[in-house]
């Protein structure tokens, strides 16, 4: 029964960031796990995690982790050795 504005304000007070950022973080976390544990192409991971484009996935991972997907995969493979 909340208006979108009220929901957004309450959500941000409780979680510390907006709902849109929360959804983006969840998508990014799902993608990071998929990239680190699987061998699917990046475009397939982007699509399955709800990103509209591969570039959107790249930008999101770069924003949150400071890495691009290929660097993330290389890092996770090195950790497995």
C-alpha positions in Angstrom: 0.0 0.0 0.0 3.0 2.4 -0.3 3.4 4.9 -3.0 6.5 4.4 -5.1 8.1 7.6 -3.6 7.3 6.5 0.0 8.6 2.9 -0.6 11.8 4.3 -2.1 12.4 6.6 0.8 11.7 3.9 3.5 13.8 1.3 1.6 16.8 3.7 1.4 16.5 4.5 5.1 16.5 0.8 6.0 19.1 -0.5 3.6 21.3 2.5 3.0 20.9 2.7 -0.7 18.0 2.9 -3.2 16.0 0.1 -4.5 17.4 0.4 -8.0 20.9 0.1 -6.7 19.9 -2.9 -4.6 18.6 -4.7 -7.7 21.7 -3.8 -9.6 23.9 -5.1 -6.8 22.0 -8.4 -6.7 22.3 -8.8 -10.5 26.0 -8.0 -10.3 26.6 -10.5 -7.4 24.8 -13.2 -9.4 26.9 -12.5 -12.5 30.1 -12.4 -10.5 29.3 -15.9 -9.0 28.5 -17.2 -12.4 31.6 -15.8 -14.0 33.8 -17.2 -11.2 32.3 -20.7 -11.1 31.2 -21.3 -14.7 32.5 -21.1 -18.2 29.5 -19.5 -20.0 30.3 -16.6 -22.4 29.9 -13.2 -20.9 26.9 -12.3 -23.1 25.0 -15.4 -21.8 25.8 -14.5 -18.2 24.7 -10.9 -18.8 21.4 -12.0 -20.2 20.7 -14.7 -17.6 21.4 -12.2 -14.8 19.0 -9.5 -16.1 21.4 -7.1 -17.8 20.1 -5.6 -21.0 23.6 -5.6 -22.6 27.0 -7.1 -22.1 28.3 -3.6 -21.7 25.9 -3.0 -18.8 27.3 -6.0 -17.1 30.9 -4.9 -17.7 30.1 -1.4 -16.3 28.4 -2.8 -13.2 31.2 -5.2 -12.3 33.8 -2.4 -13.0 31.8 0.0 -10.7 31.5 -2.5 -7.8 34.7 -4.4 -8.0 37.1 -2.3 -10.1 37.6 -5.2 -12.5 36.2 -6.1 -15.9 34.8 -9.6 -16.3 37.9 -11.0 -18.0 40.1 -9.8 -15.1 37.6 -11.3 -12.7 37.8 -14.7 -14.4 41.6 -14.5 -14.5 41.6 -13.7 -10.8 39.3 -16.5 -9.8 41.2 -19.0 -11.9 44.4 -18.0 -10.3 42.8 -18.5 -6.8 41.9 -22.0 -7.8 45.5 -23.0 -8.5 
